[in-house]
Amino acid sequence: MVVYMDVIWLLNLLVDSMLLWTTSIILKRKVSLWRVLAGGLVGSVLIILSITPLAVYAGSPFVKLGFSFLMILSVFGFKRLKYFFSNLLTFYFATFLLGGILIGTHYFLNFNLQLNSSMFLASIRGFGDPISWIFVILGLPIAWHFSKQRINSFEMAKIQYDQIVKVQIEINGLKCILQGMVDSGNNLYDPLSKMPVMIVSTRKIEGMMPEDVLKITENSESVMNGTASLPAEWHERMRFIPAQSVGKKHQLLLAYKPDSIEIQTNQQCWTVKKALISFTTMQLSSDDQFQCIVHPKMLTGIPNSSAS
């Protein structure tokens, strides 16, 4: 029998890429095609190793697990351990799910139920293979827990994805496009003007912000005690917003009046004329899914156009 290793390698590359792409869809992660193919290429190296003197190591579960780590890092990168293991476990879930569908379909179409079948005879004579029974007894609860955890994470990802919007901000010549999350629990208003306040992380735009504004963002109290000052064009837009947070009942947030804010969902687009922006140096999303928290009032009223 002739074995065409190049065909097997190409098939493995495409399957691994498809599984990684499925993982990104399930978790609502935006990744480029070249990163997906790069991850598939890393996984396909195992096929090449299988025809080398290192073949004895290529079949090791630890080697396979190591290649899985490299595939996930190639596609999604590393932000934090929780983010990494969420990607890894979802990748295995997609692998087992699609593999189970293929195996089940194969046996549904080709399984030949005969009395002389070893599997059928084993079920008649006794309890079958004791190792198989032990595997089922121990593996079924683990599989159930694994599936339940993955499904819960999919639901959370979908809920969060449905609340993600595209935000375009312009203030004093600073123009940026960010991903925002609509937070229904955000009740932050300016008590005088009643304008809603959007919280924006400076992690992604710190290179575009003036140095003085960025320093004051890290220590807003320096403005109140007079140890620091803002440029004139930023000072005239400045507002102090009373707020509460965990551990601090009373504090003042530094906010600014932007030139314009445009918020776009999957269906509609809003131009927000009355709103304030408060910058923070904190990272608002652990997996960098969004960079600002949008006040729900900013999406009320009549949208100016459709997203299309």
SULQUI-V99757 format. One record per pair of residues at least 6 apart in sequence whose C-alpha atoms are under 8 Angstrom apart, sorted by the first residue. I is the first residue (numbers start at 1). J is the second residue. Records with the same first field share a line. If there is no record, write none. Layout:
I = J, J
This chain:
8 = 47
9 = 44, 47, 48
10 = 44
12 = 40, 43, 44, 47
13 = 37, 40, 41, 43, 44
14 = 40
15 = 40
16 = 39, 40, 41, 43, 44
17 = 36, 37, 39, 40, 41
19 = 91, 94, 95
20 = 36, 39, 40, 72, 75, 91
21 = 36
22 = 91, 94
23 = 87, 90, 91, 94
24 = 30, 31
26 = 90, 154
27 = 87, 90, 154, 157, 158
28 = 157, 158, 161
31 = 75, 76
35 = 74, 75
36 = 74, 75
38 = 71, 74, 75
39 = 70, 71, 72, 73, 74, 75
40 = 71
42 = 67, 70, 71
43 = 67, 68, 71
46 = 58, 64
49 = 55, 58
50 = 56, 58, 59
57 = 63
58 = 64
68 = 88
69 = 88
72 = 84, 87, 88
73 = 84
76 = 84, 87
77 = 84
78 = 84
79 = 286, 287
80 = 286, 287
83 = 286, 287
89 = 150
90 = 150
93 = 147, 150
113 = 120
114 = 120
115 = 121
119 = 128
122 = 128, 129
160 = 181
163 = 181, 182, 183
164 = 179, 180, 181, 182, 265, 290
165 = 179, 180, 181, 182, 263, 264, 265, 266
166 = 177, 178, 179, 180, 263, 264, 265
167 = 177, 178, 179, 180, 261, 262, 263, 264
168 = 175, 176, 177, 178, 261, 262, 263
169 = 175, 176, 177, 258, 259, 260, 261, 262
170 = 176, 258, 259, 260, 261
171 = 257, 258, 259, 260
172 = 233, 234, 258, 259
174 = 208, 209
176 = 205
178 = 290, 291, 292
179 = 289, 290, 291, 292
180 = 290, 291, 292, 293, 294
181 = 290, 291, 292, 293, 294
182 = 293, 294, 295, 296
183 = 293, 294, 295, 296
184 = 295, 296
186 = 294, 295, 296
187 = 196, 295
188 = 196, 197, 243, 295
189 = 195, 196, 197, 241
190 = 196, 197, 240, 241, 242
191 = 241, 242
195 = 274, 275, 276
196 = 274, 275, 276, 295, 297, 298
197 = 255, 275, 276, 277, 278, 294, 295
198 = 275, 276, 277, 278, 292, 293, 294, 295
199 = 277, 278, 279, 280, 292, 293, 294
200 = 277, 278, 279, 280, 291, 292, 293
201 = 279, 280, 281, 282, 283, 284, 291, 292
202 = 214, 279, 280, 281, 282
203 = 281, 282, 283, 291
204 = 291
206 = 214
212 = 229, 230, 231
213 = 230, 231, 234
216 = 222, 223, 228, 230
217 = 254, 279, 280, 281
218 = 280, 281
220 = 253, 254
222 = 228, 229
223 = 229, 230
229 = 235
234 = 256
237 = 256, 257, 258
238 = 254, 255, 256, 257
239 = 254, 255, 256, 257
240 = 252, 253, 254, 255
241 = 252, 253, 254, 255
242 = 250, 251, 252, 253
243 = 249, 250, 251, 252, 253
244 = 250, 251
253 = 278
254 = 278, 279
255 = 276, 277, 278, 279
256 = 276, 277, 278
257 = 275, 276, 277
258 = 275, 276, 277
260 = 271, 272, 273
261 = 271, 272, 273
262 = 269, 270, 271, 272
263 = 269, 270, 271, 272, 299
264 = 270, 307
265 = 307
266 = 307
267 = 306, 307, 308
268 = 303, 304, 305, 306, 307, 308
269 = 303, 304, 305, 306, 307
270 = 298, 299, 302, 303, 304, 305
271 = 303, 304
272 = 298
275 = 298
283 = 291
284 = 290, 291, 292, 293
285 = 291
